[in-house]
């Protein structure tokens, strides 16, 4: 494994994707005022350190999915099914209707 990458909290916030990608090959140490504050690592490395981590991640995923489901109106699933089945011309017409409403 490569040596850890050290980054300021500000740099981390500005380039989150870059540092998430960096966890594929090593850890990222996030510093605040030049002092180590947090360590970012891949899920695989975390699970290797903590055998119960997989269950925790699964539980958090289930909680997140349930929260998203509660936030969606009952008609959401039906509307999404209809949208994915729509033709390109039907989607274009719906877009034009929506654009006219917002402009008016």
C-alpha positions, 0 to 999 in steps of 0.5 A: 500500500502506498503512503497516506496522502495528507490534505487540508480540510479545505482542499478535501472539500474542494476535491472530494472526488479526487480523494475518494479515488485516492482511497483505491490505493491508500489512505487519505489523512485530512488535516485541520490547522495542520493537525490530523483530524480524520482518515479516509479509507476504502470500504474494503480496508475498513471491513478488513479492520472491522469484521462487523463493518459490513453489517453496519454498512448494510444497516445504514444502506437500509436506513437510507433507502427507507428514508428515501422511500418515505420522502417520495410521494406515492405517485413517484414510482408510477411516474418514473415507470411512465417516464422510462417507458416514454418515447424520445418525442414524448419526453421532448414534448414534456420538456417543452411544456415544462419550459413554457410553464417556467418561462411564463 
